[in-house]
Amino acid sequence: MKISQRLIDEMVAHAREDLPDECCGMIGGRDGEATSVVRVENAAHSPLRYEMDPQGQYDALKEIEGAGDELIGIYHSHTRSAAYPSQTDVNEARMWPEQVYVIVSLEDEGAPDVKAYDLADLKIADVDLDVA
């Protein structure tokens, strides 16, 4: 996935602002290149998991499609663990199997780590983030 440093910075800022809870949102783009990130409220309000607010999820998708883009990814943060999918993340990805999943880790808040994965078929595969 191609993504600008500005969009990475937006996701990291969102993760920091939602502490102590995990944050979540959607990534819009086209042809494998991210063009926007749209925040969605974490309805779980938990530092250990996220659950996208249904209305927020709908509104985010409408915003992305309204800009002429498509949903190409979903992001969330890990507040206390590495930027690697949990079993819950993998299980939840069944709802959107074609998306790239981006995880922002604030395990070391001073050095956020951002990584991406393909979670289709309940498997974890690394996805390169081409940051420009």
C-alpha positions, 0 to 999 in steps of 0.5 A, a space after each residue: 500500500 502506498 501511503 503518505 507520511 501525512 496520513 501515517 501521522 494522522 493515524 498516529 495522532 488519532 491513536 494518541 488522542 484516544 488513549 487509553 483506548 484503542 482508536 479505529 478508522 477507515 482508509 480511502 484510496 484507489 489503485 492501492 494508494 491511500 488518499 485519506 483516513 477517516 476516524 470512526 469512534 471505537 464503540 467498545 471504548 477499550 484499551 484492549 479492543 476496538 469495535 467500529 461504531 456502526 453509524 460512524 462506519 457508514 458515514 466514513 464509507 460514505 465520505 470515502 466513496 463521496 470523494 470518488 475513492 474506495 475503501 482500501 484499508 482499516 486501521 486501529 491502534 494497539 495501546 500496550 502491544 506490538 503492531 501485530 494482529 491479535 487473534 481477535 483482529 484476525 477473527 474480526 477481519 472476516 467481515 472485511 477480508 479484502 482490506 489491508 489492516 494497518 496497526 499503530 502500536 503505541 507500546 513505546 509511545 515515544 516511538 510509534 510503530 505502524 505496520 500493515 497486514 492482509 488478514 484474509 482466510 484467517 491468516 496473517 501476511 505482511 503488507 509493505 507500506 510504501 511511505 512517501 
